[in-house]
Amino acid sequence: MIGKKSVVALFDFDGVVMDTESQYSKFWNAKGKEYFPNIENFGDKIKGQTLTQICDRYFDVDAKRRIEEELDRFEESMIFDYIPGALPFIKELKKHQIKIGIVTSSNEKKMNNVYKAHPELLELVDKIFTAEMFSRSKPNPDCFLLGASYFDTKVEDCIVFEDSFHGLEAGRKAGMFVVGLSTTNKRDEIIDKADYVISDFTGFNYDKLIKLL
């Protein structure tokens, strides 16, 4: 068992800390129907990727501009509710001096909307890594490796909390212990992509975390 002070907890944001994935699925599936009527569930294909990468891969310059403007308006009106159990779990980790990072493909502009709704978040975690901080998004491991580097810890001392296929893959590629949340995808769809699976953070606590490691 590793010492508790060396543990770093790296949380994805959407679908892990905040219950926002269903809202994003609605937005991106609508864009998929508008631009790619032959692609079903377009929202599932782009989960975990940055806005820049989504637009560069799928949309031309004019469409990219329109979508960015539409997404900005959409995110301003989003509801940011914590995933069940997430807030008390993060508070418990902080109490036990565990370093906490949020690693998200969201940009800083979107996260500013989050801070307005939940200013306490900035005090609860040690660092928030946004899309501007890494060039390759999930499923590439860059964002999680950045987290390990920032906290000056080994990858084997990091635990990743993820819900999306791309995020789970990124955590695995980073060589970190991966806890999958079945908040976005079903348990049986992610069980082989994570080291441990939970429905949400209800009943999950510091002692269980340390035993896993």
Summary of the structure (lengths in Angstrom):
residues: 213
radius of gyration: 16.7
end to end distance: 6.1
largest distance: 53.1
contacts: 683
relative contact order: 0.18
helix: 49%
strand: 13%
